[in-house]
């Protein structure tokens, strides 16, 4: 399906070297911040107190968060679960205080404005559990990357495979770099968004590489840059339709999904935008640098057969 058709080929490869230089600098900055500042892990990874509180009416999550911050001086994650009257409150570890003491302090603050609120459950998430979650999350990320590498190795010629893998790593490191630079909370939903971004990135690269392979077979006299430019131009309509609808969904979650979906939607939005950029200016450009050519896809005609075809 084509939403619109571009008649003139856009010279994407003309700007690839400048944009690749910017990508390399951005990548190095992201790696630097990841090593020096790290990520602001949520209590799922660092440990803390998890409370479940039930209100007689709809629970004002934003008000609850502000009350806890002003009274206790800690940033709490507050979200609804089950019904609008039930809230889950996650508190970071406070040195010298037990989970029970934290829970009592929180309930004392909440009961000042809503005496009918009562706690239904309190649980302590220890640092060991957080370490296990971090280890499991890293394992899941590595398995996804390995699966993508295996798929690309069978799906494409090795130059395309290497290019797509580098583009994937570019997207993931830059998303993580953004979370490190701005110290946004890195939680399990954000990890899920990172895994989804891997899928978006490889999908976009596969579509462009498929079209490049087709154009190598059709455009016999064109140069490699012209073929890549033509292939990318031919996929623009599909890219606009697919990613506009996806970004509309992620932006709705970002603006209207509340704090529970805020960073999940933010990671998805950044990752999708990066996947569009990297598939065009990183993956395709690296394939060009690696010397992809027509002979990689079109087998040369045997000399005897070529003589027979001459009139």
C-alpha positions in Angstrom: 0.0 0.0 0.0 1.3 3.4 -0.9 0.0 6.6 0.7 1.9 8.7 -1.8 4.5 8.2 -4.5 7.8 10.2 -4.8 8.7 10.5 -8.5 12.2 11.7 -7.9 14.9 9.7 -6.2 16.2 11.3 -3.0 20.0 11.3 -2.7 20.2 9.9 0.9 23.7 8.6 0.5 25.0 12.1 -0.3 24.5 13.0 3.4 25.5 9.7 4.9 29.1 10.5 5.8 28.1 13.7 7.8 25.3 11.9 9.6 27.4 8.9 10.3 30.0 11.1 11.9 27.3 12.6 14.1 26.1 9.0 14.9 29.6 8.0 15.9 30.0 11.0 18.2 26.5 10.4 19.7 27.3 6.7 20.3 30.6 7.5 22.1 28.9 10.1 24.3 26.1 7.5 25.2 28.7 4.9 26.0 30.7 7.4 28.1 27.6 8.4 30.2 26.6 4.7 30.6 30.0 3.9 32.1 30.4 7.0 34.2 26.8 7.7 35.3 25.0 4.4 34.8 21.2 4.1 34.8 18.7 5.2 37.4 17.3 1.8 38.1 13.9 1.5 39.7 13.2 -0.4 42.9 12.5 -3.6 40.8 16.3 -3.7 40.4 17.6 -1.8 43.5 15.1 -3.1 46.0 12.6 -1.3 48.2 9.1 -1.4 49.6 5.9 -2.2 47.7 2.6 -1.2 49.2 -1.0 -1.8 48.1 -3.5 0.7 49.4 -7.3 0.8 48.8 -9.3 4.0 48.8 -13.1 4.3 49.3 -13.3 6.3 46.1 -11.1 6.7 43.0 -7.5 7.2 44.2 -5.7 10.4 43.1 -2.4 9.0 42.1 -0.7 12.3 41.4 -1.8 13.8 44.7 -0.6 10.7 46.6 2.8 11.0 44.9 3.1 14.7 45.9 2.0 14.0 49.5 4.7 11.4 49.9 7.4 13.6 48.3 6.5 16.6 50.4 6.1 14.8 53.7 8.8 12.1 53.5 11.2 13.5 50.9 11.3 10.4 48.7 10.2 9.8 45.1 7.5 7.2 45.1 6.1 5.4 42.1 2.3 5.4 42.3 0.0 3.6 39.9 -3.5 2.1 39.8 -4.0 -1.6 39.6 -7.1 -3.7 39.4 -9.6 -0.9 40.0 -9.4 2.9 40.2 -9.7 2.6 44.0 -6.6 0.4 44.4 -3.1 1.9 44.1 0.4 0.3 44.2 3.1 2.4 45.9 6.8 1.7 45.3 9.3 3.3 47.7 13.1 3.2 47.4 15.2 1.8 50.2 15.8 4.2 53.1 18.8 3.4 55.3 17.9 2.6 58.9 14.2 2.1 58.2 12.3 -1.2 57.7 9.5 -1.8 55.2 7.0 -1.8 58.1 8.2 1.6 59.3 8.0 3.1 55.8 4.5 1.7 55.3 3.3 3.2 58.6 4.8 6.6 57.7 3.1 6.6 54.3 -0.3 5.6 55.7 0.0 8.3 58.3 0.5 10.8 55.5 -2.3 9.4 53.3 -4.8 9.2 56.2 -4.4 13.0 56.8 -6.4 13.7 53.6 -8.3 10.4 53.3 -9.0 8.6 56.6 -10.8 5.8 54.7 -7.7 4.7 52.9 -6.3 1.4 54.3 -3.3 -0.8 53.4 -4.0 -4.2 52.1 -0.4 -5.5 51.5 3.2 -4.5 52.1 6.2 -6.3 50.7 9.9 -5.8 50.8 11.9 -6.3 47.6 15.5 -7.0 48.6 18.5 -6.1 46.6 19.2 -9.7 45.8 15.8 -10.0 44.0 16.6 -6.8 42.2 20.0 -8.3 41.1 18.2 -11.4 39.8 15.8 -9.3 37.8 18.6 -7.3 36.3 20.5 -10.5 35.4 17.4 -12.0 33.8 16.6 -8.8 31.9 20.2 -8.7 30.6 19.9 -12.4 29.6 16.7 -11.7 27.7 18.3 -8.7 25.9 21.3 -10.8 24.9 19.1 -13.7 23.7 17.0 -11.3 21.5 20.2 -9.9 20.0 21.6 -13.4 19.4 18.3 -14.5 17.7 18.4 -11.4 15.5 22.0 -12.1 14.5 21.1 -15.7 13.6 18.1 -14.6 11.6 20.0 -12.0 9.7 22.9 -14.4 9.0 20.5 -16.7 7.2 18.2 -14.0 5.7 20.8 -11.8 4.0 24.3 -11.7 2.5 26.8 -11.1 5.3 27.4 -7.4 4.4 23.7 -6.6 5.0 23.7 -8.8 8.2 26.6 -6.9 9.7 25.1 -3.6 8.8 21.7 -4.4 10.4 23.4 -5.6 13.6 25.5 -2.4 13.9 22.3 -0.4 13.3 20.5 -2.3 16.1 23.3 -1.7 18.5 23.3 2.0 17.6 19.6 2.3 18.4 19.8 0.4 21.7 22.9 2.3 23.0 21.5 5.7 22.1 18.2 4.9 23.9 20.1 3.7 27.0 22.4 6.8 26.7 19.4 9.1 26.8 18.2 7.4 30.0 21.7 7.7 31.4 22.2 11.4 30.5 18.9 12.6 31.9 18.8 10.0 34.7 15.3 8.8 33.7 14.0 5.9 35.7 14.9 2.5 34.1 12.3 0.0 35.1 11.0 -3.4 33.8 8.6 -1.7 31.3 11.5 0.3 29.9 13.4 -2.9 29.4 10.4 -4.3 27.5 10.4 -1.2 25.4 14.1 -1.7 24.6 13.4 -5.3 23.4 10.5 -3.9 21.3 12.8 -1.3 19.8 15.2 -4.1 18.7 12.3 -5.6 16.7 11.3 -2.3 15.1 14.9 -1.6 14.1 15.6 -4.9 12.5 12.2 -4.9 10.7 12.9 -1.5 9.1 16.4 -2.6 8.0 15.1 -5.8 6.6 12.5 -4.0 4.5 15.0 -1.6 3.0 17.5 -4.4 2.3 14.9 -6.4 0.6 14.1 -3.5 -1.7 17.8 -2.9 -2.3 18.2 -6.5 -3.4 15.3 -6.2 -5.8 16.7 -3.0 -7.3 20.1 -4.6 -7.8 18.4 -7.1 -10.0 16.3 -4.6 -11.9 18.6 -1.6 -12.3 21.4 -3.1 -14.3 23.4 0.0 -15.1 22.9 2.0 -11.9 25.7 2.5 -9.4 25.4 1.2 -5.8 24.6 4.6 -4.3 21.8 5.1 -6.9 20.3 1.7 -6.2 20.3 2.3 -2.4 18.8 5.8 -2.9 16.1 4.4 -5.2 15.3 1.5 -2.8 15.0 3.8 0.2 12.9 6.3 -1.7 10.6 3.5 -2.8 9.9 2.5 0.9 9.2 6.0 2.2 5.4 5.8 1.7 5.3 2.5 3.7 7.6 4.0 6.4 5.4 7.0 6.8 2.2 4.9 7.1 3.7 2.4 9.5 5.6 4.6 11.8 3.0 7.4 11.9 0.4 5.1 13.3 2.9 3.5 15.7 4.1 6.9 16.9 0.6 8.1 17.3 0.0 5.2 19.7 3.2 5.8 21.7 2.6 9.5 22.0 -0.9 8.9 23.3 0.6 6.6 26.0 3.2 9.2 26.7 0.8 12.1 27.2 -2.3 10.3 28.5 -1.0 7.0 29.9 0.0 8.5 33.3 3.3 7.9 35.2 3.0 4.1 34.9 3.5 4.3 31.1 5.5 7.5 30.9 9.0 6.1 30.5 7.9 3.0 28.6 6.3 5.2 26.0 9.3 7.6 26.0 11.7 4.8 25.3 9.5 3.4 22.5 9.1 6.8 20.9 12.9 7.5 20.9 13.7 4.0 19.7 11.2 4.1 16.8 12.5 7.5 15.6 16.1 6.1 15.9 15.2 3.0 14.0 13.9 5.0 11.1 17.1 7.1 11.0 19.5 4.1 11.5 18.0 1.9 8.8 18.5 4.7 6.3 21.7 6.4 7.3 23.5 3.8 9.4 22.5 0.3 8.1 22.3 1.3 4.4 25.5 3.4 4.6 27.5 0.7 6.3 26.4 -1.8 3.7 27.7 0.7 1.1 31.0 1.1 2.9 31.4 -2.7 3.1 31.3 -2.8 -0.7 27.9 -4.4 -1.4 27.5 -4.9 -5.1 25.4 -6.5 -7.8 27.5 -9.7 -7.9 26.4 -10.4 -4.3 22.8 -11.0 -5.4 23.0 -11.7 -9.2 25.0 -14.6 -10.3 27.2 -13.8 -13.3 26.1 -15.4 -16.5 28.3 -18.2 -17.9 30.4 -17.3 -20.9 28.9 -20.1 -23.1 25.3 -19.0 -22.3 26.2 -15.4 -22.9 27.5 -16.3 -26.4 24.3 -18.2 -27.2 22.2 -15.1 -26.4 24.1 -12.8 -28.8 22.1 -12.5 -32.0 
